[in-house]
Amino acid sequence: IPNYHPTYDAGSFATQMFTGRAWVFDELKVWITSNRSAGALVTAPPGFGKSAIVNRLIRSGNEEGDPFVLGPTVELVAHHMCHAQSGRGTSAANFVSTLLAQLSASLPTKFAAECQSDAKRAEQLGKQKIEQDPAAAMDAIIAALQSTPAPLVRGTLQRRLVVVDGIDESSGDSAGSSRLVQCMAKLIKRAPKWLAVLCVSRDVKMVTDELLPGVSAGQHVSSATGCEHIPLHTVASAAGAAAANDVTDFIAKYLEQSVNTALAAELHAADRACEHLPGAETARERLAAQSEGNFLWCTTWLHELKTSGDVAGALHAALMGS
């Protein structure tokens, strides 16, 4: 089964297999252009394509000829990814260092100048000090951001975006807290109005306690942090057919691979059996419906189907719901 941790390589599996998700980007456009909150926490269970969405967002902001998916009035200025399996990017110090380097390269020179504007701030942003006290370093970055003028184009505010993926995979302590997530909460709460912060995570207590304190059922924005909750499965339900079609298109892309020719033929042959079943008309649509929007489930199931030794029997059982 292919590794789903995305890379920012045009030839990667995550890039080649990405489909649609316009309904996700439409939701994010509403959030970022409305200025209703400085931060947003997108949550979903494993396999729903959270990191693939981040991958697409980052690529669209960096590749020539590929317009940014959140529109021309938004610019991506920094991104970070936590990956527990490899240990990359999981510490607060690593996040703060990455953020500082990318903001210094992406924002006007005023930001970098503000980072060095006094001896204490410059000391806090030194490599050794960031390792020792990433929270103090984040305070110094926020102070520099607050002193950086809002970006205007022909009098219109241009939002700048920071994206952090997999924050549930950041390093936690014995009390179940994450210094990286605490730094995220601090940035969201005190960010200047021109900066938006998008966090992507599973819905876990370590994250929601910090970013969404006091938010109860039916609420969307934490008054304590200014972070908004965007549950991906809820957005998918509202999108209806558009979300289901993305999964069907994903299955089609999977089957277009030369190694899956025989499996594609079996699925095509199974369409005749589907004609007599209620609901979706084709085998692909029935499998997409059973996935309930989980792309990893689709890939895992298709892989197991291909290696089952009895494709026709396994497929018949799946389509019949047994």
N, C-alpha and C positions, 0 to 999 in steps of 0.2 A: 504494500500500500504506500503510495507516495507520501513523502514528508509534507505536512500541511503548513509547517512554519514558513511564511512567505519570505522571499528575498526580493530585492528591488532590481531584478534581472528580467529583461524582456523575454528571455527564454525559459524562465522558471515555470514549474508546474502550476503554481498558484496564479501566475500571470496568464498563462495560456488557457486555463480552465475557467477563468472568471466570466460570469455572465450577468448582464442586467444590473439589478439592484438600484435602478433609477429611483424607486420609491424610498430607498434609504437616503439617498443624496438629496431628494426633495425635502424630506423631513429635516435633514441637517441644514439645508438652505434656509428653511423657515426659522430654525433656532438661531442661526448665526446672523441673519439679516434683521431679525426682530429686536436684537439687543436686549432680550428679556432676561438673560442670565449670562454671566461671564463664563460659566463652565457647563459642560454636558457630560453625563456618564451614560454611555451606551452599554447595555448589558444583554447577554444571551447565554444559553448553555453552550458547552463545547460542541463544535461541529456546525454551528449556524453561520459560519463565514465571517466572523468578526474581523479576524486578522486579514482575510482576503479583501474586505472592504477597505481597511486601512491601507493595504498594499496598493489598491486601485487609486485611492485618494492621493497617496504620495506620488505615485507614478504620473498621475494626471497633472500634478503641479510641477514636475521636474523634466518631463520629456517634451522635446520640441514638437510643435504641431498637435499636441494633445491638450486641449483646453481644460482648465481646472474644473473638476466636477461640481464645485460649490459656487461657481460663477466668477465673473471678472472683478467683482468688488471685494474678493477675499484672496489673501495670499498666504500660502503655507510658509512659515518661517522657521519651524523646528519640528522634528519628530523623534520619537524614542520608542524602543520596543524592549519589553522584558521577556526573557525566555528562560524559564527555570531549568529546563532539561540541559541546556548548554551552559547555564550560569551567566549568560551575557545580559548585561543591562539591568540586573535585578537589584543592585544596591542604590541607595539614595545618592551616594557620592558620584557614582557613575552617571546617574540621571542628571544631577546638577552640572557636572562637568560637560556633558553632551549638550545640555540646554544652553549653557554659557557660550560654548564654541559656536553653535549654530546661530544663536541670536546675534552674536558679534559679527558674524559673516553676513547675515540676512538683513539686519536693521540698519538704519542710518548710523553714521559714525558717531553721532551724539550719544548713542547707547554705550558704545565701547569707551568713550571719553568719560561718561558718568560712572562706569565701573571702576575707573581709576581716579575719580575726582577727589578722593581724600584717602589718606594713608590707611585708615581702619578698613574702609571698604575694599581697597586694593589688597590688603592683607587677607581679609576674609575670602577673597576669590583666588587666592594662591592655591596651587595644587595640593600642597600638604594640608592647608587649613580646610579645604573642601573635604578631604578624606576624614579629617578629625571632627568636623562640625558642619555637615551639609545643610542643616537647618539655618545656621547663621549665614552661610553662603547664599541660600535661597533668599533670605532677607535682603542681602546686598543686591542681588539680581533684581528683586522687586523694586527696591529703591531706585535703581538705575532705570528700570522700565517706567516708573512713575514720573521720572524727570525727562523722559524722551517724548518729544512732541507727537501728537496724534498725526498719523499719515493722512493727508488730504489730497485728493485728485479732483481738480476743478471744483473745489469747495465741498466735495463729498467725502465723508469718512470712509476710509478703507480698512476693513477689519483684517488683522493679522492673526494667524491660527497656529497653535501648538497642538500636536497630536501625540498622545502616549497610549500605546497598545499593551495589553497583557498586564495591567497593573496588579491583578490578582496573583501574578507569578513573581511579584517583587519579594525581596527577603523580609520575613517577619521575625519578630522576637518571641520570647517565651510567653508574653502576655497576649500574643495574637495581633500585634500592631506592626505596621510597616512604616519605617521612616520615609520611604519614598512616597507612599500615599499621603503621609502627613505634609510633606513638601508640596504635593499636588494641591491639597486642600488650601494650604497657605497661599499658593500662587493664584488659585481661582478666587479666593476671598478678597485679595488685595490687588488684583490685576487692573491696569488702566482700562478704560472703556473700549479702547481700540483693539485690545487683545482678547481673543477667545481661546479657551482651553478645552480640547476634546479628549476624554478618557474612555478607554474601551476595556471591558472586563467581564468576567463571569459575575453573577450576582452573589457576592460573598460578603460576609459580615465585616471582614477586615477592611474592605473597600467602602461599603455603604455606611458603616459607622462614622467614617471620617468625612466622606463627601456628601452624604445625605442625612446628616443628623436631624432628628425631629420630623422627618418626612414620613407620613402615614399613608395608608391606602387612599387613593383618590387625589393625593397631592403630587405635584410634579417638581417643585423647586424648593430647595432648602433655604430658608431665610438666614440660617447661620453661615452658610458658605457661599450662597449664590450659585449653587450647582443644580442643574436640571437633570431629571432622570428620563432616559429614553429607552424603554424596554423593547428590544428588537422584535421579540415575538408578538408584542402588541401592535407594533407598526406593520408587521407582516400580515397580521390578521386583517387590519384595516385596508391593506393594499389588495387583499383578495387574490384575484386571478393573476395580477402582475407578479406577485411573489411566487405563486405556484408555477407560472411559466418560466421563471428563472431557473427553478429546479429541473423542469423538463428540458430546458435548453442545456443545462449542465450535463444531464444524462446523455443528451445527443452528442455533445462535445466529447464525452468520455468514450462513446461508442464509435466515434469517427477515427479514433486512434487505430493504426494498422494492427496492433496486437489484439484488438477487440472485435475484429471482423466477424468471427464465428458467433460471438455473443450477440452482436447486433442482428445477425440473421435469425437467431433463436427468438429474440424479442420481437422482431418483425413477424415471425410465424405465429407468435403468441397473440398477436392482435386479433386473430380470428376468434380465439377463445374469449377475448374481452368483449366481443360484440354481443354476447349473450349475458353479460354481467351488468348490474346497475352501476351508475356512476360514470367514471372516466371511460373514454372510448378506446384508448390504446394502452398497450402494456407500459410504455414509458410514463404515461399520465397516471396510471394506477400506482406505479412505483413512486412517482413524485408525490402523490397524495399520501401514501403510507409514510413517507419520510417526514412529513409535517414540517418541511422547511430545513431539515438538517442535511447539509451537503456531505458531511463526513459519513453519515449513515448511508447515504446513497453510494458513495465510493466503496465503503467497507462491504456493503451488501453485494454490489456488483462484482467486487473482487472475489468474495466468497462464492458467489454464484458461478463465476468463471472457473473456479478451481474445485468445484463440488464433485466433479466426475459424473454428475447427472443433471446437466443444465436444464433439460426439459422438465424433469420431475421437480426440481427445486423451484423453477420458475412457476410451474403450475400451482404448487403449494402456496407460493407467495401471492400469486394473483387471486387465489381463492381465499386468501386470508387465513390459511391454516399454518 
